[in-house]
Amino acid sequence: MTEGVEKRVVLGRVSGLFGVRGWIKVHSGTDPREGIIRYSPWQLKAGGEWCSVKLEAGRRQGNNVVVKLAGIDDRDAAAALLNAEIAVWRDQLPAASEGEIYWADLEGLAVRTEDGVELGHVDHLLETGANDVLVVRGERERLIPFLREQVVRRVDFDERVVIVDWDPDF
């Protein structure tokens, strides 16, 4: 990852309202889902603009996560946040464990075959159930399975490149 560059990592979105005192329901992409409440401040994107908000409280409520944000004190204020993206700054996340990589750290890296053919850059990743997939944008879009050793031979963050065993015609 490029040092000194602040990067937002989307962890979820505001999915509903909870009560009348400004609490919101959150669809969380963290595992466990209530892990999203460990991070504060959040960056919220509502109406196309990002803003920073502090969490006052949060908990798991059945299958949901509910959160109280500072300055959001009634249902009308909470309703303005419906469908807002929830992100944190990349440096708020813990270091990845040995052998693990944050998807956000792969985004923007060049993708090259073992023979040196440039395929493009990682735009984003998809979770398919069977395996994760790199969405690579270059002269065309490619979907490359993120299978370590089998397809993804090496990820080099210093060189900002992912080396793959992939036929450029696919």
N, C-alpha and C positions, 0 to 999 in steps of 0.2 A: 504494500500500500504506500502511496506517495505521502511522505511525511509533510506535516504542515497544512495539508488540505483537509478542511472540515467536510465530512460527508455524513449525510443523514441516512439512517437505516430504518426502513419502514418495518414496524413490528405489529401493526394492527390498524383497526379503524373503529370509530365510534359507531356502534350498531343500534343503539336505542336509548330510551330514557328509562330511569329507575326512580320512581317516586316524584315528589314535588319540590325537593330541596336542592335541585341541581345535580344530582347523581346521574351518571351515564352508564350504559352497558357498553362493554368493549369486546370486540372480536379480536382475540389475541393470536398471533402467530408464534408465540413463544412456547416452549415445552419445559415445564408445565405451563398451561395457559395463564395462570395467575403470576407467572414470572415477570410479566410486563409491569407489574406494580413495583418492582424493585428499582426501576429507573425513574429518576426525576432530575431535572425537568424533562418534560416531553416537548417535542416539536409537533404542533398540530397544523395541518394544511386544510383550511376551510375557506371556501370562496377563492381558491387559487393563491392564497397568501399563507406563508408560514408564520407562526407565532410560537413563543415559548410559554409553557404553562407549568406550574408546580402542582404536584399531587399532594392533596391534603390527607386522603385516606383511600383505601382500596381493599377489596377482598373477593374471594371466590363466592359466588351466590348460585348454588346448584350447578348448572352447566355453563353459567356465565361468569364474567368478571365484571364487577361494578366498581366505579371510581368516583371520588369527589375531587374536583379540581378547584384550585384557589381562584376566587373571583366569579365562579359560576355557582350562584346561590339560589336559582329558581329554575323551574321547568322550562320557561321561555328561553332563558340564557342557554340552557343545556340543549334545547331543540335546535339552536343555531349551529351546533357542532355535529349534528347528524351526518354520518358518512365521511366525516373528516378523517384523513389519514393520521396515524400516530407514528412518529419516528423519534429516534434518539440519535445523538451524535455517535459516530463510530467509536470514538475513544471512551464512551461510557460503557461499552461492552467489555466483558472480561476477555483476557487473552484466550485464543482458541487452544484447546487441548492438543497434545501431540497427535498428529495425523488428521486433525480436523481443520476445516477451512470455512470461514464465513462466506456465504454467497456474495455478500456486498463487496468483499475483497477481490472477487474474481471479475466483477463488472468493470469493463473498460480495458481489461488485459487483451493483448494481441493473441491471436490463435494461429499457430503455425504447424504444418505437418513436420514429421521427422525429417523429411527431405528438404525442408525450408520453404515450402509453398505457403504464402500468406493467405489465410482464409477469411480474415476480418478481425473483429473485436467482440468480446463477450458483451452482449447487450443486457441480458438477464438470464435467469435460470427458471426452469419449470420443474415442478414436482409431479411425477406421473404415477407414482405408486410402485412401479417396477424399479425405476432408477431416476435420478435427477438428470435433466437435459440442459446442456448449454445452448442458448439461442445466440448464434454467431451471425453478426451482420457484417457483410463486406460487399463484394460486387453482387451478391445475392444472400438471402438468408439460409442458414444451415442449422439443423437441429442435430447436435452431437451428444450422444449419451455420456454422462459424466461417470464413466467406469474407470476407476484408477487401475493402472498397470495395463489393463486390456485395451482401452482407448486413450485415456488421458495418461500420457507417459510421464509428464513432469509439469509442475507449476513452479515458475520462477518469479517470485515477487520482485527481486532485485532487477531483473531484466524486463519485468512486466509482460510475461509471455506464458501461454499454456501450449505445451508441445503435445500434439495428438497423433495417433496412428489412425489416419482417416484418409479415404480416397477423396481428392479434391473434386472429383466429378459428382460426388453424392451431395 
